[in-house]
Amino acid sequence: MKLGFGLYRHMLNEQHYKFAKQCGATHLVVHMVDYFGNEDNDKSNANQPIGSKAGWGKAGKGELWSLEELLEIKASIKKHGLEWYAIENFDPAMWHDILLDGPKKEEQMDLVKEQIRIVGKAGIPVFGYNFSLAGVAGRVEKAFARGGAVSVGMEGSEDETPIPNGMVWNMIYDENAPQGTIPIISHDELWLRLQYFLKNIIPVAEESGVKMAAHPDDPPMPFIRNTPRLVYQPYMYQRLIDTYPSESNQLEFCLGTIAEMTEGDIYEATDKYSMQNKIAYIHFRNIKGKVPNYKEVFIDEGDIEMFRILDILKKNHFEGVLIPDHTPQMSCEGSWYAGMAYAMGYMKAAINKLEI
């Protein structure tokens, strides 16, 4: 097992590379999309984006991340003694019509394929994604964690606000879209769209030496913002894997999200999917409760027995990366840094104990 660290786009700099290394990380998971275009999302605090019903902000320009750009970032990461393990998420402006089954989906599929080829050429082994129309939405931010630390969660209600035209995956890709909202579709229709996606991209990923890693729906509700969700119970991951059997069709295994699900068992799910060697990397975080009433908490105070998870992973010879994708904010200057350092220290000690 490897200890990793996740960085947002605006954090790709020497300060944050050094911080990750000082926390004991050896690998990085990088978000190339900038989620912080909404004024509700504070880059200076570096906490996970929350936004509002207006979304996280503007998507990118739908342009490829070039090989030159990725290699330049990779060299900077390498200079600080770290390895670039994964990119997390496509630019919504690059694949909105793949998600929405729109008129540009074939054109965008060509872009997505080329992006995967470029990532493979750059020697980045994993590409995480979340096949979702609403994305990460419907949560609130409050003092949910120990000692009144601020984190996120749900408080008993589903967000039924329709998604406006020009928005997908919680980001605006077309500010001039016509008035109205995206069409309501069924779960079956969303699965058909995923099948089309996997049929096209997995062969390219295989040729490029890239593992595609699917994130479960966060929050794991059947519907968010009047749109269906794909993976909101643990067993649904198996359907995704079986849709296109391949070493390149893998999972971005988010412990917190899976524990929030109303069915199944987090330990059985971890055992099942790690035994199949289908977990590319893990979001190693803790929660209390189930949807629609849950809260994100410190890594050592939630419902998940984190050492038990590590024992299962060791038994099944998991060799991927674990990252604390986010954590409660501590009441001090540099609240994000303190929270992440706390989580990383716990994880470092736990992994060391496991390997003794």
C-alpha positions in Angstrom: 0.0 0.0 0.0 1.1 3.5 -0.8 0.3 6.7 1.1 -0.9 9.4 -1.3 -2.2 13.0 -1.2 -4.8 14.7 -3.3 -4.3 18.2 -4.7 -6.6 20.6 -6.5 -5.6 22.4 -9.6 -4.7 25.7 -7.9 -2.4 23.8 -5.4 0.0 22.4 -8.0 3.0 24.3 -6.7 6.1 23.9 -4.6 4.3 24.8 -1.3 1.8 22.0 -1.6 4.3 19.5 -3.0 6.5 20.1 0.0 3.5 19.8 2.4 2.5 16.5 0.9 6.0 15.1 1.2 6.3 16.4 4.7 3.1 14.5 5.6 4.7 11.3 4.4 3.1 11.0 1.0 4.9 9.2 -1.8 2.2 9.6 -4.5 -0.2 12.3 -5.7 -3.8 12.3 -7.1 -4.3 15.5 -9.0 -7.5 17.4 -10.0 -6.8 19.1 -13.3 -10.2 20.8 -13.4 -10.6 24.0 -11.4 -13.7 23.6 -9.2 -13.3 26.9 -7.4 -14.9 29.3 -9.9 -17.9 30.0 -7.6 -17.3 32.7 -5.0 -18.7 30.3 -2.3 -15.6 28.1 -2.8 -12.6 29.6 -1.1 -9.3 28.8 -2.7 -7.4 30.4 0.2 -8.9 27.9 2.6 -8.4 25.0 0.2 -11.3 23.1 1.6 -13.4 20.8 -0.7 -15.8 22.7 -3.0 -19.4 23.1 -1.8 -20.9 25.8 -4.0 -24.6 26.2 -4.2 -27.5 25.3 -6.5 -25.6 27.5 -9.0 -22.8 24.9 -9.0 -19.1 25.0 -8.4 -18.4 27.6 -11.1 -17.4 27.5 -14.7 -16.1 24.5 -16.4 -12.9 24.7 -18.5 -12.7 25.4 -22.2 -13.1 21.8 -23.2 -9.5 21.7 -24.4 -7.1 18.8 -24.0 -4.5 18.8 -21.3 -1.5 18.6 -23.5 1.4 16.1 -23.2 3.8 19.0 -22.7 1.7 20.5 -19.8 1.3 17.1 -18.1 5.1 16.3 -18.4 5.9 19.8 -17.0 3.7 19.2 -14.0 5.0 15.6 -13.6 8.6 16.9 -13.6 7.9 19.4 -10.9 6.2 16.7 -8.8 9.1 14.3 -9.3 11.6 17.1 -8.3 9.9 17.0 -4.9 10.3 13.3 -4.4 6.7 12.4 -5.4 5.1 10.2 -8.1 2.0 11.3 -10.1 -0.3 8.4 -9.7 -3.7 9.6 -11.0 -5.8 12.4 -12.5 -9.2 12.7 -11.0 -12.1 13.8 -13.3 -12.6 15.0 -16.8 -13.4 18.6 -17.6 -17.2 18.8 -17.8 -16.7 21.0 -20.9 -15.0 18.1 -22.6 -17.6 15.4 -22.1 -21.0 17.1 -21.2 -22.7 15.7 -24.3 -21.4 12.2 -23.4 -23.1 12.5 -20.1 -26.2 14.2 -21.5 -26.4 12.1 -24.8 -26.2 15.4 -26.7 -25.4 16.2 -30.3 -21.7 16.6 -29.7 -21.1 13.2 -28.0 -19.2 11.6 -30.9 -16.9 14.6 -31.2 -16.4 14.7 -27.5 -15.7 11.0 -27.3 -12.8 11.6 -29.7 -11.5 14.2 -27.3 -11.8 11.9 -24.3 -10.1 9.1 -26.1 -7.2 11.4 -27.1 -7.0 12.7 -23.5 -6.6 9.1 -22.2 -3.8 8.5 -24.8 -2.0 11.7 -23.7 -2.3 10.6 -20.0 -0.8 7.2 -21.0 2.1 8.8 -22.9 2.8 11.0 -19.8 3.1 7.8 -17.7 0.2 8.6 -15.4 -1.3 5.1 -14.6 -4.8 6.0 -13.4 -7.6 8.2 -14.6 -10.5 8.6 -12.1 -14.0 9.8 -13.2 -17.5 10.1 -11.9 -20.2 9.3 -14.5 -22.9 11.6 -13.0 -25.2 14.4 -14.2 -25.5 16.2 -10.9 -22.0 15.4 -9.6 -21.3 16.0 -6.0 -24.3 18.0 -4.8 -27.0 18.2 -2.2 -24.7 18.6 0.9 -24.4 21.2 3.6 -21.4 22.5 5.5 -21.6 22.7 9.3 -19.7 22.0 12.5 -20.3 18.2 12.3 -17.0 16.8 13.5 -15.5 16.4 16.9 -15.0 19.7 18.8 -17.1 21.6 16.4 -14.8 21.2 13.4 -16.5 22.2 10.2 -17.2 19.4 7.7 -20.0 18.5 5.2 -22.9 16.1 5.3 -26.7 15.7 4.6 -29.5 16.6 6.9 -32.4 14.5 5.9 -33.5 16.0 2.6 -32.9 15.3 -1.1 -31.9 18.2 -3.4 -34.7 18.2 -6.0 -33.6 21.4 -7.7 -33.6 20.8 -11.5 -30.3 21.2 -13.3 -30.4 24.2 -15.6 -29.4 23.9 -19.3 -25.7 24.6 -19.7 -24.8 22.8 -16.4 -23.6 19.2 -15.8 -21.6 17.6 -13.1 -22.2 20.7 -10.9 -20.4 23.1 -13.3 -21.4 25.6 -16.0 -20.2 24.6 -19.5 -22.4 27.0 -21.4 -23.4 30.4 -19.9 -25.5 31.2 -22.9 -27.6 28.0 -22.9 -31.4 28.5 -23.5 -33.7 28.8 -20.6 -35.0 25.5 -19.1 -33.7 22.4 -17.4 -32.1 19.2 -18.6 -34.5 16.4 -19.4 -35.5 13.9 -16.8 -34.2 10.4 -17.6 -34.4 6.9 -16.0 -31.7 4.9 -14.3 -31.8 2.5 -17.3 -31.1 5.4 -19.7 -28.1 6.5 -17.6 -26.7 3.0 -17.6 -27.0 2.9 -21.4 -25.0 6.1 -21.6 -22.3 4.6 -19.3 -22.2 1.4 -21.5 -21.6 3.6 -24.5 -18.8 5.4 -22.6 -17.0 2.3 -21.4 -17.3 0.5 -24.8 -15.5 3.4 -26.4 -12.9 4.4 -23.8 -11.8 1.1 -22.2 -10.1 -0.3 -25.4 -8.2 3.0 -25.6 -7.2 2.8 -22.0 -5.9 -0.7 -22.4 -3.8 0.4 -25.4 -2.5 3.4 -23.4 -1.7 1.5 -20.2 -4.2 3.5 -18.2 -6.7 2.3 -15.6 -10.0 4.0 -15.6 -11.3 4.3 -12.0 -15.0 5.0 -11.4 -16.1 6.9 -8.3 -19.4 6.0 -6.6 -22.2 8.6 -6.4 -21.6 11.2 -3.6 -24.0 11.5 -1.8 -25.2 8.0 -2.6 -28.9 8.7 -3.2 -31.0 7.2 -5.9 -31.7 10.7 -7.3 -30.1 14.1 -6.8 -31.4 17.2 -8.5 -34.0 15.2 -10.3 -31.4 13.0 -12.0 -30.7 9.3 -11.5 -27.5 8.0 -10.0 -25.4 5.0 -11.1 -23.6 3.6 -8.1 -25.5 4.3 -4.9 -25.4 0.9 -3.3 -22.2 -1.3 -3.0 -23.4 -4.1 -5.3 -23.9 -1.6 -8.2 -20.1 -1.4 -8.6 -20.2 -5.0 -9.8 -22.6 -4.1 -12.6 -20.1 -1.4 -13.7 -17.2 -3.8 -13.6 -19.1 -6.5 -15.5 -20.4 -4.0 -18.2 -16.9 -4.1 -19.8 -14.6 -6.7 -18.2 -11.0 -5.4 -18.4 -8.0 -4.7 -16.3 -8.5 -1.1 -17.3 -12.1 -1.0 -15.9 -11.5 -0.3 -12.2 -12.8 1.5 -9.2 -12.0 4.7 -7.3 -13.1 3.3 -4.0 -14.4 6.0 -1.7 -14.8 4.5 1.8 -16.9 7.4 3.1 -19.3 7.3 0.3 -19.7 3.5 0.4 -20.3 3.6 4.2 -23.0 6.2 3.6 -25.0 3.8 1.5 -28.2 2.4 2.9 -27.5 -1.2 1.9 -24.5 -3.5 2.1 -21.5 -3.6 4.4 -18.3 -1.5 4.0 -16.1 -4.4 5.0 -17.7 -7.0 2.7 -17.5 -4.5 -0.2 -13.9 -3.7 0.5 -13.1 -7.5 0.6 -15.2 -8.2 -2.5 -13.6 -5.6 -4.8 -10.1 -5.8 -3.5 -10.1 -9.6 -3.9 -11.0 -9.0 -7.5 -8.1 -6.6 -7.8 -10.5 -3.9 -9.1 -9.6 -1.0 -6.7 -7.2 1.5 -8.4 -7.0 3.8 -5.4 -8.9 4.6 -2.2 -10.4 7.8 -0.7 -9.6 6.9 2.9 -12.0 9.0 5.0 -14.6 8.4 7.8 -18.3 9.3 8.3 -21.2 8.9 10.7 -24.6 7.9 9.6 -26.3 7.0 6.3 -27.9 9.0 3.6 -29.9 11.2 3.8 -28.5 11.8 7.4 -24.7 11.6 7.6 -21.8 13.7 8.4 -18.1 13.6 7.5 -15.9 13.4 10.6 -12.3 12.9 11.6 -10.6 9.7 10.4 -10.6 8.2 13.9 -14.1 9.0 15.1 -16.5 7.6 12.5 -18.5 4.5 11.9 -15.7 2.8 9.8 -13.1 0.8 11.6 -10.2 2.0 9.5 -7.7 -0.6 10.8 -10.1 -3.3 9.9 -10.2 -1.9 6.3 -6.4 -2.0 6.2 -6.3 -5.6 7.4 -8.7 -6.6 4.6 -6.6 -4.7 2.0 -3.4 -6.4 3.2 -5.0 -9.8 3.1 -6.0 -9.2 -0.5 -2.6 -7.8 -1.5 -3.8 -4.3 -2.4 -0.9 -2.4 -3.8 -2.6 0.9 -4.8 -2.7 4.3 -3.2 -4.7 5.6 -0.3 -5.5 9.4 0.1 -7.5 11.5 2.5 -9.5 13.1 -0.2 -10.9 15.6 2.3 -11.2 16.1 6.1 -12.9 18.3 8.7 -11.4 21.8 9.1 -9.5 22.4 12.4 -10.0 25.6 14.4 -6.7 27.3 13.8 -4.8 29.2 11.2 -4.4 27.0 8.2 -7.4 24.9 9.1 -7.2 22.7 5.9 -3.5 22.0 6.4 -4.0 21.0 10.0 -6.9 18.7 9.2 -5.0 17.1 6.4 -1.8 16.7 8.4 -3.9 15.0 11.2 -5.4 12.5 8.7 -2.1 11.9 7.1 -0.4 11.2 10.4 -3.0 8.7 11.3 -2.7 7.0 8.0 1.1 6.9 8.0 1.1 5.3 11.5 -1.6 2.8 10.6 0.2 1.7 7.4 3.5 1.4 9.3 1.8 -0.7 12.0 0.3 -2.9 9.4 3.7 -3.6 7.8 5.6 -4.4 11.0 
